[in-house]
Amino acid sequence: MRRRRTLLRALLAPAALSLLHTCSCETVQGHPIVTECQLQNFTADAEVEAKLKLHAPRKWPHKLDYLLSTLKRRIIDRQIPGAIVELGALDGTTSRMLRRLLDEFDKSNNRPLHIYDSFKGLPSRRTEDGNQTRPEDGKGGMATTKARFVDGFTKSSLRLPDGIHEGFFGDIPAADYPSPIAFAFFDGDLYSSIYDSFRQVYHKMSPGGIIMVHDYTVDGLFPGAKRAIEDFLRGKPERVRECYSIIGTVVKKRSSSSR
C-alpha cells in the first residue's frame, strides 16, 4: 500500500492534486481518509500562486492552496457578501495568509476579517474525540498568546484583523460574530470546538458562503471534528460534498436562523 501511494504521488502534478478517497499525505496507517466526498480535481488559482506563494509556509502548502484558491474563486470573485472568519488561529500563520489574500484581491477593502482563539489551548476532549495519543492534543494543548499572534502581523507589516476575539468559541458572545459571513475556516480540532463553531456561525452564513473544516477524517488524531459536522448538520440541507486532504467543505444553501 505504501509503495502504491508513493507511485501515485509521483504521477500527480503539484498544482493539480486530485481529491482521492484513500490517498493523502496524512493518511494514518490502517485508517482511510474520509470516503463520502465527491471526487474532484483541484488546480490552484494562478493569481493566488503568483501573488502569495512567496509568503506561504512550508507546512501543508497544498491545503493552503486549496483554502486560499477557494476563497478567491468562490467568494471574492463571485462577490458573495460577508465577512471572513477563522475559528482556531494558533500563532496566526493562516490568519496572515487570509489578510494577504484580502489585501491583494478584495479591491472593495470592506470585507472584515475576524479571528477567534482561546489563547489558552484546547478544551477538554470528549468521548467523540477518541483516544488522545499526544500530550498536546488534550486540555491546554497548543496554547499560544494573543501577543504572539499580534507580533506575527506586526513583523510581517500586515494590518491586524478587524477583530481578535479571545475565548472558547461557545463562550464568546454571539454579537462578536459578524453577520453576514461569506467564508469561515474552522480549525478547533476537537468535537466541542467544531460544534460550537457551527452553532455560532452557521445561521449567519450568506447563501453560497463556504465553511471549511480542518481535520475532516474518519480516524487519526482528531476524529471528533467529522462527528461534530455530522451531528450539527443532521436535518439541515447542507452536507460535506467536497474535501481535499483533511479539509471538508460545506456550502450554505439557503438563509436560515435554525441552529
URTAWO-V837308 format. One record per backbone hydrogen bond with DSSP energy under -0.5 kcal/mol. CO is the residue of the C=O (numbers start at 1). NH is the residue of the N-H. E is the energy in kcal/mol with one decimal. If there is no record, write none. Layout:
co=<CO,CO>
nh=<NH,NH>
e=<E,E>
//
This chain:
co=<1,2,3,4,5,6,7,8,8,9,13,15,17,18,22,24,28,32,38,40,45,46,47,48,49,52,52,53,58,60,61,62,63,64,65,66,67,68,69,70,71,71,72,75,76,83,83,84,85,86,86,87,89,92,93,94,95,96,97,98,99,100,101,102,105,106,110,112,113,113,114,115,116,117,122,126,127,134,135,138,140,141,145,146,147,148,149,150,151,152,153,154,163,163,164,165,168,168,169,173,174,176,180,181,182,183,184,184,185,185,186,188,189,190,191,192,193,194,195,196,197,198,201,202,204,204,206,209,210,211,212,213,215,215,216,222,223,224,225,226,227,228,229,230,233,239,241,242,244,246,246,246,247,248,249,249,250,250,252>
nh=<5,6,7,8,9,10,11,11,12,12,16,44,42,20,24,27,31,218,243,19,49,50,51,52,53,55,56,56,61,64,65,66,67,68,69,70,71,72,73,74,75,76,77,80,79,182,183,114,185,88,116,187,92,96,97,98,99,100,101,102,103,104,105,106,107,109,112,84,162,163,86,165,88,167,140,129,130,137,138,141,143,122,149,150,151,152,153,154,155,156,158,157,115,165,166,117,171,172,172,176,177,178,83,206,210,85,186,212,87,187,214,190,225,194,195,196,197,198,199,200,201,202,204,205,180,181,209,252,184,250,186,248,217,226,34,225,227,228,229,230,231,232,233,234,236,241,38,249,247,215,216,248,244,213,241,242,211,252,208>
e=<-2.3,-2.2,-2.0,-2.3,-2.6,-1.7,-1.0,-0.6,-0.8,-0.8,-1.8,-1.2,-1.3,-0.9,-0.5,-1.7,-2.8,-0.6,-0.5,-1.8,-2.5,-2.4,-2.3,-2.6,-1.5,-1.5,-0.7,-0.9,-0.7,-1.6,-2.0,-2.1,-2.4,-2.7,-2.6,-2.1,-2.2,-2.3,-2.7,-2.5,-1.1,-2.2,-3.4,-2.3,-1.0,-2.6,-1.7,-2.7,-2.1,-0.7,-2.4,-3.2,-2.5,-2.5,-1.2,-2.3,-2.2,-2.3,-2.3,-2.4,-2.7,-1.9,-2.7,-1.8,-1.5,-1.6,-0.8,-2.8,-1.7,-1.3,-2.0,-3.2,-3.0,-1.7,-2.9,-1.6,-1.7,-1.6,-1.0,-2.7,-0.7,-1.9,-1.9,-2.7,-2.4,-1.7,-1.1,-2.3,-2.8,-1.0,-2.5,-1.5,-2.9,-0.5,-0.5,-2.2,-1.9,-1.1,-0.5,-1.9,-1.8,-0.6,-2.2,-2.8,-2.2,-2.4,-0.5,-3.0,-2.7,-0.6,-2.8,-2.6,-0.5,-2.4,-2.8,-2.4,-1.7,-2.1,-2.4,-1.9,-1.8,-2.5,-2.1,-1.6,-0.6,-2.4,-2.8,-2.8,-2.5,-3.0,-3.2,-2.5,-1.6,-0.5,-0.5,-1.3,-1.4,-2.3,-1.8,-2.3,-2.4,-2.5,-2.5,-0.8,-2.5,-0.7,-1.7,-2.6,-2.6,-1.1,-2.5,-0.5,-2.3,-2.9,-1.0,-0.8,-2.9,-0.5,-2.9>
//
